[in-house]
Amino acid sequence: MAVLTGKKAPSFKAKAVVSGGEIVENFSLDQYLGKKYVILFFYPKDFTFVCPTELHAFQDRLNEFEK
């Protein structure tokens, strides 16, 4: 798989959870273009090893992301 770090994400719309739990039915990265930093996090599926491990790591470092 090619390294995607630093590459522009494609335009898309999807259901998403944002801002501490708000569920957005039609989320689009385009709405944040040039306005904010965005962390886009995907995981393979629920109840897999990466899901709890990575999500807890993000939560543990939330203060660092908010700086």
N, C-alpha and C positions, 0 to 999 in steps of 0.2 A: 504494500500500500504506500502510496506517495505521501510525503509529509505535507500536511495542510496548514501547519502553524504559520500565521502571518498572511495567509491567503484570504481574499474576500469571499465571504459566504454567498451562496446563490440566493436569489430572491425566492421566498416561499411563504406560504400561509399554513398555520397549523394550530391545533389546540395546545395551550401552554399554561404553565403555572408560573406566575410572576409576582414580584413585590411581596414576598412573605406569605404566599398562599392564594393570591387572587387567581382564579381560573379565567383565562381569556380564550374564547372560542375561535377567534380568527386572528391570532397573533401573526405579526409580520416584522421581520427585522428592518424593513424599509422605514417603519415609523420611528425608529431610533437613529437612523442614519444621520451622522453629524451632530447628534444631540447628547449622547451618553455612551459610556462604555457598556458593553453587553457581554455577559458570559453565557455562551450557548453550550449546554451540557446535554449529551445524549448518552443513554446506556442501552445495552442490547435488549433486555426485557426484565420485567419484575422478577424478583427472587433469584437473581443471578449474583455471583460473587461481587462483581463490580458495583452493583447498585448500592448496597449499604455502605461498602467501604469508601467509595468515592463521594457519595452524598454526605456522609459524616465528616469526611475531610474538608469539604467545602463549608459545611456548617461550623466546624471548629475554627475556621479562618475567616469567618464572615466579617469581623472587624477590620481585617487587613484589606478586604475587597471594598469596604465602605470608605476607606481613606481617599 
